[in-house]
Amino acid sequence: MTVESKFTHVAASGFAPIPKAAMLADLIDKYLEGKAREGGRTKTATLAMFKRELGSVRLASLNAVVLRDFVDQRLTMAPGVGQKSLPIRS
């Protein structure tokens, strides 16, 4: 895609096409460059987890299936999360 056609695409659609080689880790790094001082500990830890666990996923391949698998994996790792509570009997 030429530079001119990229600008035309952005002007027409409102967003730039996803670079084919871009990974989720690249997107997180770009976000942190602009927001480095605005995040708290929870956001910083969450972004670090996403980068560690999903950072190697290409943005073009990031979809609901990848996210579902990630959530399923997290649910099996976290004790008590995602399990149904038993009713308390008196």
N, C-alpha and C positions, 0 to 999 in steps of 0.2 A: 504494500500500500504506500503510495507516495505521500509526502508531507501535505500536499494540497488536498488530496482526497481524504486524509485523516481529519483535517480541519473542517472540510465540508461535512463529513460524517458526524463530527461532534456538534457542529452548528445545527444540523438537521435533527439529530436524535437526542441531543442533550447530554450524551455521555460518550466517552472514548471506548473503543473496542478493547477487550481484554487481550493483553500481549500473550501470545501462545506459550512462551516459556515462563511466565510469571507464576510464582508459587504463593501460597497463603502466607508464608513467612515473609515474603517481600512486601506484601500488603500491610502486615502488622508492623514491620520495620518503618514503612513510610508513614503510617499512622502515628507511631511513637516519635518520629522526627518532629512532627508538628505539635504533638500533645504531650511531650515528655514531662512537663511540670504540672499537668492538670490531673493526672490520674492518682487515685489512692492506692492503698496496698491491695485491696481486693481486685480492682481492675488490672493492676500490674501483674498480680498472680494469675488471673484468668487469661490474660493475653500471653503470658509465658507458657501456660498449660496448652493453649491453642497452638502456639508456635511449636512447642515440643511434640505434641500429639498429631497435629494436622499440618504442620508447616511444610511438609514435603509434597502436599497435594497441590497439583496445578489448579489455578483459579478456574480455568476452563472445565476442569473435571469436578469441581466442587458442586455437589448436588444434594438432594434430599437423602439419597441412599447413603452417601458418605457420612452425612451428619447423623442419620439414624444409627448407623453402625457405631459411631463415636459415642452417642448417648447410651446405647445399649452396653457398650464396654464400660463406660463410667458408672452405670447403674450396678454392674456386677462388682466393681471395685470398691464402691462406697458402702460401708456397712449401714444398714437401716434405711438407705435411700431407695425409694421405689418399691419397698415392701409394704404390703397392706398391714395396717395396725389391727391387732386383735381387740375385740371389744372387751372392756373391763367389766368383770362380773363382780357383783357385790354379794 
